[in-house]
């Protein structure tokens, strides 16, 4: 018997290295996954530094101005940002898709044909001009709605200048989305990361000064305006540099009539705008619903909980756009097995992160919140536990919408989000006035699980269907 045990032990010892060798082989052979992780690594490094600075500046800001005024800052930022989201066409997605089709392997000095370069230049020019027009329109709409917003959300007309002041970021980010799309399509993720770090350093530095000097709410808002402005201007400068190298210095002179398939591009833009509008009312407007139905104090509790949950998103957000870039390529090449394998492996990575970070927050959040932000922050802990469910699920399947975009089904996620979102809004306005911010957190988590779950199922179904057609 001892000989059998010894033999079994030897066998197990031989199998363990084989398992790890198999993992290593899969990693070496899976070029798509390696490229996604490499590109997301650039963004992750930037996000880690930016998030660390953002975490510190959030602590300083809350301790400086209190939970209620922190909720007011969040309300002002959300309102101005959502006016832009209402009008924007999410040009980063449009540009990534278009350049991914025209310049799939483009790099400075590449052999891409002149026709493709002319078409790519016209597409980027059209995107930037459209985004500039919508950004200016967004600021004008913001200016008109500011008195109403101050009275409805802040319950104080004297806060109107704060809304107008923060709205200046709409003018300093005229082509930020298009520029981001250019850099993503060309896989310049390291440049995006560097800009993110620079803006975070400036924002944190100003908030640190405000904290040491005993300043107040305006200086906190000023920090975010300067940081966002640096981000928008920096992205534009880097995108123009990349376009000059890839398409030639005169790319911006390309006439728009050189862009074929304008109707298809416009249709894609409209679909991304409609999807953004649906997200606006079902997800992005959450702080505004709380402010209108309850108070900025409850907005503060919600944002504190959401801020800790964002620690899950920190290592995962950088995976989204590198994954989208690779999905777009594999779908365009009809490499269905590679697409399925990539999605499953990315989900395995994200699930591991969600389990680790989410479990840590669930166990320690009751201590972290008052320790970091003060005793008045403790009511945010139950909201943290609830939001971990929804955001965790969304993080594991963060590729759901990019997959549908790559498959040419941009309207499907929007339709599902709209249908589920209508139920969500009914529940919010029915339950939140009586049950408060915890009810809102529960409804939001449910919205994520249902809407994303349905979209993921449809995505795999569509891959199976198209793979059968291709055979």
GIBELJO-V836446 format. One line per field, one symbol per residue. phi: phi as a letter, one per 30 degrees, with the letter a starting at -180 (. if undefined). burial: + if it has 9 or more other ideal C-beta (glycine too) atoms within 8 Angstrom, else -. A space follows every 10 residues. Layout:
# GIBELJO-V836446
phi=???
burial=???
This chain:
# GIBELJO-V836446
phi=.ddddddddd dddddedddd dddddddddc dddddddddd dddddddddd dddddddddd ddddcidddd ddeddddddd ddddddcdch dddddedddd ddbdbdaeid cedddddddd dddddddddd dddddddddd dedddeeddd ddcdhaddde eddddddedd ddbebddddd dddddcicdd dddddddddd dddddddddd dddidbdddd deeddddddd dddddddddd ddddddcjdc edddddddcd iddddddddd ddddddddde dcbddedddd dddbaddddd eddddddddd dddedceddd dedddddedd dddhcddddd dddddddddd dddddddddd dddcedcded ddcjdddeed dededddedd ddddddcddd dedddddibd ddeddddddd dddedddddd cdeccidddd dddddddddd ddedddeddd dddddddddd d
burial=---------- ---------- ------+--+ -+++++++++ ++++++++++ +-++++++++ ++-+++++++ ++++++++++ ++++++++++ ++++++++++ -++--+---+ -+---+++++ ++++++++-+ ++-++++++- +++-++--++ ++++----++ -+++++++++ ++++++++++ ++++++-++- ++++++++++ ++++++++++ +---+++-++ ++++++++++ ++++++-+++ -+++-++--- +--+-+-++- -+--+--+++ ++++++++++ ++-+++++++ +--+++++++ ++++++++++ ++++++++++ ++++++++++ ++---+-+++ +++-+++-++ +-++--++-- ++--+--+++ --+---++-+ ++++++++++ ++++++++++ +++++++-++ ++++-+++-+ +--++-+++- ++---+++++ ++++++++++ ++++++-+++ -++--++--- -
